[in-house]
Amino acid sequence: MEYQRIIIAILIMALVTYLPRMLPLAIFKKKIQNKFIRSFLFYVPYAVLAAMTFPEIFSSTSNLISALVGAAVAVILAYFGRGLLTVALSATAAVFITEQIMAYLPLI
């Protein structure tokens, strides 16, 4: 019974992942000329990634302050054009260092 639920969940996830990629190819035969639609489709993956990632930032650490420090470091480095690996490692290091410092501070 549990095995069937897992298979169904995997099939649903595959369908949900595949349909948005396949439908535009099947529906639109020629290149989209509308600038608004093209820009909208260009930014959708970034918006979805941000919507999935950003809430997790604040619940993945042991303290909200360390999460805010890590998010601030990530936003600042990304704003200045640093690469994804640099941003991710720096934000992780900032969270780690902040939590280590906060372990020695009373009442936080």
PyMOL commands that place a pseudoatom at each C-alpha (Angstrom):
pseudoatom trace, name=CA, resn=MET, resi=1, chain=A, elem=C, hetatm=0, pos=[0.000, 0.000, 0.000]
pseudoatom trace, name=CA, resn=GLU, resi=2, chain=A, elem=C, hetatm=0, pos=[2.763, 2.431, 0.937]
pseudoatom trace, name=CA, resn=TYR, resi=3, chain=A, elem=C, hetatm=0, pos=[4.659, 1.414, -2.183]
pseudoatom trace, name=CA, resn=GLN, resi=4, chain=A, elem=C, hetatm=0, pos=[1.683, 2.397, -4.372]
pseudoatom trace, name=CA, resn=ARG, resi=5, chain=A, elem=C, hetatm=0, pos=[1.463, 5.816, -2.701]
pseudoatom trace, name=CA, resn=ILE, resi=6, chain=A, elem=C, hetatm=0, pos=[5.119, 6.462, -3.423]
pseudoatom trace, name=CA, resn=ILE, resi=7, chain=A, elem=C, hetatm=0, pos=[4.717, 5.459, -7.076]
pseudoatom trace, name=CA, resn=ILE, resi=8, chain=A, elem=C, hetatm=0, pos=[1.641, 7.693, -7.443]
pseudoatom trace, name=CA, resn=ALA, resi=9, chain=A, elem=C, hetatm=0, pos=[3.459, 10.613, -5.808]
pseudoatom trace, name=CA, resn=ILE, resi=10, chain=A, elem=C, hetatm=0, pos=[6.428, 10.178, -8.151]
pseudoatom trace, name=CA, resn=LEU, resi=11, chain=A, elem=C, hetatm=0, pos=[4.143, 10.043, -11.194]
pseudoatom trace, name=CA, resn=ILE, resi=12, chain=A, elem=C, hetatm=0, pos=[2.281, 13.180, -10.122]
pseudoatom trace, name=CA, resn=MET, resi=13, chain=A, elem=C, hetatm=0, pos=[5.548, 15.031, -9.515]
pseudoatom trace, name=CA, resn=ALA, resi=14, chain=A, elem=C, hetatm=0, pos=[6.853, 13.926, -12.903]
pseudoatom trace, name=CA, resn=LEU, resi=15, chain=A, elem=C, hetatm=0, pos=[3.666, 15.110, -14.588]
pseudoatom trace, name=CA, resn=VAL, resi=16, chain=A, elem=C, hetatm=0, pos=[3.729, 18.468, -12.802]
pseudoatom trace, name=CA, resn=THR, resi=17, chain=A, elem=C, hetatm=0, pos=[7.378, 18.931, -13.708]
pseudoatom trace, name=CA, resn=TYR, resi=18, chain=A, elem=C, hetatm=0, pos=[7.044, 17.800, -17.323]
pseudoatom trace, name=CA, resn=LEU, resi=19, chain=A, elem=C, hetatm=0, pos=[3.821, 19.562, -18.361]
pseudoatom trace, name=CA, resn=PRO, resi=20, chain=A, elem=C, hetatm=0, pos=[5.025, 23.169, -17.978]
pseudoatom trace, name=CA, resn=ARG, resi=21, chain=A, elem=C, hetatm=0, pos=[8.069, 22.326, -20.096]
pseudoatom trace, name=CA, resn=MET, resi=22, chain=A, elem=C, hetatm=0, pos=[6.246, 20.356, -22.759]
pseudoatom trace, name=CA, resn=LEU, resi=23, chain=A, elem=C, hetatm=0, pos=[3.076, 22.422, -23.254]
pseudoatom trace, name=CA, resn=PRO, resi=24, chain=A, elem=C, hetatm=0, pos=[4.720, 25.560, -24.674]
pseudoatom trace, name=CA, resn=LEU, resi=25, chain=A, elem=C, hetatm=0, pos=[6.569, 23.425, -27.214]
pseudoatom trace, name=CA, resn=ALA, resi=26, chain=A, elem=C, hetatm=0, pos=[3.375, 21.661, -28.215]
pseudoatom trace, name=CA, resn=ILE, resi=27, chain=A, elem=C, hetatm=0, pos=[1.131, 24.753, -28.289]
pseudoatom trace, name=CA, resn=PHE, resi=28, chain=A, elem=C, hetatm=0, pos=[3.328, 27.459, -29.794]
pseudoatom trace, name=CA, resn=LYS, resi=29, chain=A, elem=C, hetatm=0, pos=[4.706, 26.631, -33.229]
pseudoatom trace, name=CA, resn=LYS, resi=30, chain=A, elem=C, hetatm=0, pos=[6.525, 29.891, -33.891]
pseudoatom trace, name=CA, resn=LYS, resi=31, chain=A, elem=C, hetatm=0, pos=[8.642, 32.247, -31.812]
pseudoatom trace, name=CA, resn=ILE, resi=32, chain=A, elem=C, hetatm=0, pos=[6.763, 34.465, -29.336]
pseudoatom trace, name=CA, resn=GLN, resi=33, chain=A, elem=C, hetatm=0, pos=[7.095, 38.098, -30.459]
pseudoatom trace, name=CA, resn=ASN, resi=34, chain=A, elem=C, hetatm=0, pos=[5.347, 39.867, -27.565]
pseudoatom trace, name=CA, resn=LYS, resi=35, chain=A, elem=C, hetatm=0, pos=[8.022, 41.463, -25.346]
pseudoatom trace, name=CA, resn=PHE, resi=36, chain=A, elem=C, hetatm=0, pos=[5.886, 41.299, -22.208]
pseudoatom trace, name=CA, resn=ILE, resi=37, chain=A, elem=C, hetatm=0, pos=[5.209, 37.575, -22.554]
pseudoatom trace, name=CA, resn=ARG, resi=38, chain=A, elem=C, hetatm=0, pos=[8.842, 36.854, -23.400]
pseudoatom trace, name=CA, resn=SER, resi=39, chain=A, elem=C, hetatm=0, pos=[10.084, 38.775, -20.358]
pseudoatom trace, name=CA, resn=PHE, resi=40, chain=A, elem=C, hetatm=0, pos=[7.437, 37.110, -18.182]
pseudoatom trace, name=CA, resn=LEU, resi=41, chain=A, elem=C, hetatm=0, pos=[8.525, 33.637, -19.313]
pseudoatom trace, name=CA, resn=PHE, resi=42, chain=A, elem=C, hetatm=0, pos=[12.172, 34.580, -18.851]
pseudoatom trace, name=CA, resn=TYR, resi=43, chain=A, elem=C, hetatm=0, pos=[11.717, 35.557, -15.192]
pseudoatom trace, name=CA, resn=VAL, resi=44, chain=A, elem=C, hetatm=0, pos=[9.290, 32.820, -14.113]
pseudoatom trace, name=CA, resn=PRO, resi=45, chain=A, elem=C, hetatm=0, pos=[12.030, 30.305, -13.164]
pseudoatom trace, name=CA, resn=TYR, resi=46, chain=A, elem=C, hetatm=0, pos=[13.772, 32.911, -10.985]
pseudoatom trace, name=CA, resn=ALA, resi=47, chain=A, elem=C, hetatm=0, pos=[10.525, 33.881, -9.278]
pseudoatom trace, name=CA, resn=VAL, resi=48, chain=A, elem=C, hetatm=0, pos=[9.584, 30.268, -8.588]
pseudoatom trace, name=CA, resn=LEU, resi=49, chain=A, elem=C, hetatm=0, pos=[13.046, 29.475, -7.236]
pseudoatom trace, name=CA, resn=ALA, resi=50, chain=A, elem=C, hetatm=0, pos=[12.927, 32.529, -4.972]
pseudoatom trace, name=CA, resn=ALA, resi=51, chain=A, elem=C, hetatm=0, pos=[9.434, 31.650, -3.753]
pseudoatom trace, name=CA, resn=MET, resi=52, chain=A, elem=C, hetatm=0, pos=[10.558, 28.138, -2.849]
pseudoatom trace, name=CA, resn=THR, resi=53, chain=A, elem=C, hetatm=0, pos=[13.913, 29.129, -1.328]
pseudoatom trace, name=CA, resn=PHE, resi=54, chain=A, elem=C, hetatm=0, pos=[13.293, 32.352, 0.565]
pseudoatom trace, name=CA, resn=PRO, resi=55, chain=A, elem=C, hetatm=0, pos=[10.871, 31.017, 3.232]
pseudoatom trace, name=CA, resn=GLU, resi=56, chain=A, elem=C, hetatm=0, pos=[13.218, 28.120, 3.886]
pseudoatom trace, name=CA, resn=ILE, resi=57, chain=A, elem=C, hetatm=0, pos=[16.047, 30.524, 4.719]
pseudoatom trace, name=CA, resn=PHE, resi=58, chain=A, elem=C, hetatm=0, pos=[14.285, 31.664, 7.861]
pseudoatom trace, name=CA, resn=SER, resi=59, chain=A, elem=C, hetatm=0, pos=[13.310, 28.218, 9.116]
pseudoatom trace, name=CA, resn=SER, resi=60, chain=A, elem=C, hetatm=0, pos=[16.521, 26.308, 8.394]
pseudoatom trace, name=CA, resn=THR, resi=61, chain=A, elem=C, hetatm=0, pos=[18.678, 27.842, 11.125]
pseudoatom trace, name=CA, resn=SER, resi=62, chain=A, elem=C, hetatm=0, pos=[18.391, 27.537, 14.870]
pseudoatom trace, name=CA, resn=ASN, resi=63, chain=A, elem=C, hetatm=0, pos=[17.880, 31.263, 15.311]
pseudoatom trace, name=CA, resn=LEU, resi=64, chain=A, elem=C, hetatm=0, pos=[16.163, 34.008, 13.305]
pseudoatom trace, name=CA, resn=ILE, resi=65, chain=A, elem=C, hetatm=0, pos=[19.099, 36.389, 13.803]
pseudoatom trace, name=CA, resn=SER, resi=66, chain=A, elem=C, hetatm=0, pos=[21.567, 34.017, 12.144]
pseudoatom trace, name=CA, resn=ALA, resi=67, chain=A, elem=C, hetatm=0, pos=[19.099, 33.517, 9.289]
pseudoatom trace, name=CA, resn=LEU, resi=68, chain=A, elem=C, hetatm=0, pos=[18.834, 37.267, 8.794]
pseudoatom trace, name=CA, resn=VAL, resi=69, chain=A, elem=C, hetatm=0, pos=[22.627, 37.620, 8.785]
pseudoatom trace, name=CA, resn=GLY, resi=70, chain=A, elem=C, hetatm=0, pos=[22.977, 34.840, 6.207]
pseudoatom trace, name=CA, resn=ALA, resi=71, chain=A, elem=C, hetatm=0, pos=[20.227, 36.310, 4.025]
pseudoatom trace, name=CA, resn=ALA, resi=72, chain=A, elem=C, hetatm=0, pos=[21.809, 39.773, 4.223]
pseudoatom trace, name=CA, resn=VAL, resi=73, chain=A, elem=C, hetatm=0, pos=[25.215, 38.418, 3.206]
pseudoatom trace, name=CA, resn=ALA, resi=74, chain=A, elem=C, hetatm=0, pos=[23.655, 36.518, 0.299]
pseudoatom trace, name=CA, resn=VAL, resi=75, chain=A, elem=C, hetatm=0, pos=[21.673, 39.519, -0.943]
pseudoatom trace, name=CA, resn=ILE, resi=76, chain=A, elem=C, hetatm=0, pos=[24.663, 41.872, -0.715]
pseudoatom trace, name=CA, resn=LEU, resi=77, chain=A, elem=C, hetatm=0, pos=[27.014, 39.493, -2.535]
pseudoatom trace, name=CA, resn=ALA, resi=78, chain=A, elem=C, hetatm=0, pos=[24.416, 38.722, -5.194]
pseudoatom trace, name=CA, resn=TYR, resi=79, chain=A, elem=C, hetatm=0, pos=[23.777, 42.425, -5.699]
pseudoatom trace, name=CA, resn=PHE, resi=80, chain=A, elem=C, hetatm=0, pos=[27.467, 42.951, -6.416]
pseudoatom trace, name=CA, resn=GLY, resi=81, chain=A, elem=C, hetatm=0, pos=[27.444, 40.166, -9.006]
pseudoatom trace, name=CA, resn=ARG, resi=82, chain=A, elem=C, hetatm=0, pos=[29.248, 37.370, -7.197]
pseudoatom trace, name=CA, resn=GLY, resi=83, chain=A, elem=C, hetatm=0, pos=[28.763, 33.827, -8.412]
pseudoatom trace, name=CA, resn=LEU, resi=84, chain=A, elem=C, hetatm=0, pos=[26.297, 31.341, -6.989]
pseudoatom trace, name=CA, resn=LEU, resi=85, chain=A, elem=C, hetatm=0, pos=[28.941, 29.231, -5.250]
pseudoatom trace, name=CA, resn=THR, resi=86, chain=A, elem=C, hetatm=0, pos=[30.528, 32.286, -3.613]
pseudoatom trace, name=CA, resn=VAL, resi=87, chain=A, elem=C, hetatm=0, pos=[27.156, 33.572, -2.430]
pseudoatom trace, name=CA, resn=ALA, resi=88, chain=A, elem=C, hetatm=0, pos=[26.048, 30.199, -1.058]
pseudoatom trace, name=CA, resn=LEU, resi=89, chain=A, elem=C, hetatm=0, pos=[29.312, 29.451, 0.746]
pseudoatom trace, name=CA, resn=SER, resi=90, chain=A, elem=C, hetatm=0, pos=[29.581, 32.967, 2.170]
pseudoatom trace, name=CA, resn=ALA, resi=91, chain=A, elem=C, hetatm=0, pos=[26.011, 32.950, 3.455]
pseudoatom trace, name=CA, resn=THR, resi=92, chain=A, elem=C, hetatm=0, pos=[26.555, 29.522, 5.009]
pseudoatom trace, name=CA, resn=ALA, resi=93, chain=A, elem=C, hetatm=0, pos=[29.772, 30.712, 6.658]
pseudoatom trace, name=CA, resn=ALA, resi=94, chain=A, elem=C, hetatm=0, pos=[28.008, 33.831, 7.948]
pseudoatom trace, name=CA, resn=VAL, resi=95, chain=A, elem=C, hetatm=0, pos=[25.235, 31.725, 9.506]
pseudoatom trace, name=CA, resn=PHE, resi=96, chain=A, elem=C, hetatm=0, pos=[27.769, 29.349, 11.060]
pseudoatom trace, name=CA, resn=ILE, resi=97, chain=A, elem=C, hetatm=0, pos=[29.894, 32.143, 12.518]
pseudoatom trace, name=CA, resn=THR, resi=98, chain=A, elem=C, hetatm=0, pos=[26.825, 34.009, 13.813]
pseudoatom trace, name=CA, resn=GLU, resi=99, chain=A, elem=C, hetatm=0, pos=[25.510, 30.893, 15.537]
pseudoatom trace, name=CA, resn=GLN, resi=100, chain=A, elem=C, hetatm=0, pos=[28.911, 30.197, 17.082]
pseudoatom trace, name=CA, resn=ILE, resi=101, chain=A, elem=C, hetatm=0, pos=[29.085, 33.747, 18.457]
pseudoatom trace, name=CA, resn=MET, resi=102, chain=A, elem=C, hetatm=0, pos=[25.508, 33.593, 19.692]
pseudoatom trace, name=CA, resn=ALA, resi=103, chain=A, elem=C, hetatm=0, pos=[26.235, 30.375, 21.583]
pseudoatom trace, name=CA, resn=TYR, resi=104, chain=A, elem=C, hetatm=0, pos=[28.466, 32.380, 23.910]
pseudoatom trace, name=CA, resn=LEU, resi=105, chain=A, elem=C, hetatm=0, pos=[26.123, 35.347, 24.319]
pseudoatom trace, name=CA, resn=PRO, resi=106, chain=A, elem=C, hetatm=0, pos=[23.596, 35.095, 27.151]
pseudoatom trace, name=CA, resn=LEU, resi=107, chain=A, elem=C, hetatm=0, pos=[19.845, 35.597, 26.649]
pseudoatom trace, name=CA, resn=ILE, resi=108, chain=A, elem=C, hetatm=0, pos=[19.810, 35.271, 22.871]
for i in range(1, 108): cmd.bond("trace and resi %d" % i, "trace and resi %d" % (i + 1))
show_as sticks, trace
zoom trace
